[in-house]
């Protein structure tokens, strides 16, 4: 059975996630996304987009609902 870990950490979300991914090594990152695009993503930023672009390992994005 796969081991699942959850953590609560303070800081800029994309940076903190990438730091934790770096500590964990080659692990699958699973995260939800609002699915924003265009101006909404530009104004609010996209943590998921940053993680996907900069992660060395696999990232699975799931849209809620």
Secondary structure, 3 states (H helix, E strand, C coil): CCCCCCCCCCCCHHHHHHHHHHHHCCCCEEEEECCCCHHHHHHHCCHHHHHHHHCCCCEEEEECC
